[in-house]
């Protein structure tokens, strides 16, 4: 079914429902003429052309792609009502949908019981996880990898928690020896493990971190905002990811995932889940003008946010009903295609005379650079030229760059002479299943751009 037909179903279905309450004429103050509507929307569409083609496989830059049509249609259906996820009074139907789909996420991560909800972003989801961490260990700090998202250091500042940065190993994962030394000090209350760093796509050794943290009486929070849905591939008969870190998430105290990345959703849709439902006590508050229609749990009673889009819950619920959270159907084959694309990319780049793999991909983020460059400054300059040339070429290809320290580059590629402090390497996010078929063309195009810019 075409998107326009799906949207038509969404609009007419809600119109039919609303008509049951009687016709409410639109006030003159809200009316817009057909001519003015066409003019405004025409101008808007023209302005929106100033975008990169996130929908197309030739776009292999940042973590961007359109939501699935069924998510768009479901969002439009609910948006006509505009439910507020804060309280059952503001949207009983979407509150029930949210509880159901968050329960699906809990099962995916291996939580037999949970407390959780959707959020407006991964940043807010991580803030909530660290808020609970501070509430449980108010006098102890938060440890996270040097490769972790900057959210954690920022949120520690917001919450007044002491942050501790743990060095990363040669694969971009949290260094376990450094973590153990830090835990021995007794100053750490929670360790943040990252399952899919946003730079390299590295996956921390969650299983070892959980075991180590438990020994020292510390909690573990897993930030899988980007990578979380790859948990499904750990259940496959022939897993395309190293399964142990993903399976260990079920033993962590909390986890974050962003459905607006691999969950095929529109922005803002994050999620936070806690393994121990009793942490809901830290959200305790009263709102005398909202929680009055039901004694059941209102999602605002377990959330730092108040108003949230109930339409986000409707969209995610509908998507998960169409694409189950399973390894063998639904989301599993979608994630598998992205992972196979990264494996194929690394194989082609590894065999290339023009490009070289910076670090092997663990999920679907690939990093690479100009093999012919002999110094770090030359690698950096080549990456910058390829980035710009790809965007401006008549046959464009869109990638991104990752800024790494020269010492980290030399750690992986000691044959390249260090003559700068920082190095840009090329980086591509292969998060669309269409990328699997496009990988040979993309690598060939980037090789050609690199050669012509040398």
Secondary structure as UniProt FT lines:
FT   HELIX           3..19
FT   TURN            20..21
FT   HELIX           28..30
FT   HELIX           34..48
FT   TURN            54..55
FT   TURN            57..58
FT   HELIX           69..79
FT   TURN            80..82
FT   TURN            85..86
FT   HELIX           88..109
FT   STRAND          115..119
FT   HELIX           122..136
FT   TURN            138..139
FT   STRAND          141..145
FT   TURN            146..147
FT   HELIX           151..159
FT   STRAND          163..166
FT   TURN            170..171
FT   HELIX           176..184
FT   TURN            185..186
FT   STRAND          188..195
FT   TURN            198..200
FT   HELIX           206..215
FT   TURN            216..217
FT   STRAND          219..223
FT   TURN            225..227
FT   HELIX           228..235
FT   TURN            237..238
FT   HELIX           243..247
FT   HELIX           248..251
FT   STRAND          254..257
FT   TURN            259..263
FT   STRAND          270..274
FT   HELIX           277..283
FT   TURN            288..292
FT   HELIX           299..302
FT   HELIX           310..322
FT   HELIX           331..350
FT   STRAND          355..359
FT   STRAND          365..370
FT   TURN            371..372
FT   HELIX           376..392
FT   STRAND          400..405
FT   HELIX           406..412
FT   TURN            414..415
FT   STRAND          422..429
FT   TURN            433..434
FT   HELIX           435..453
//
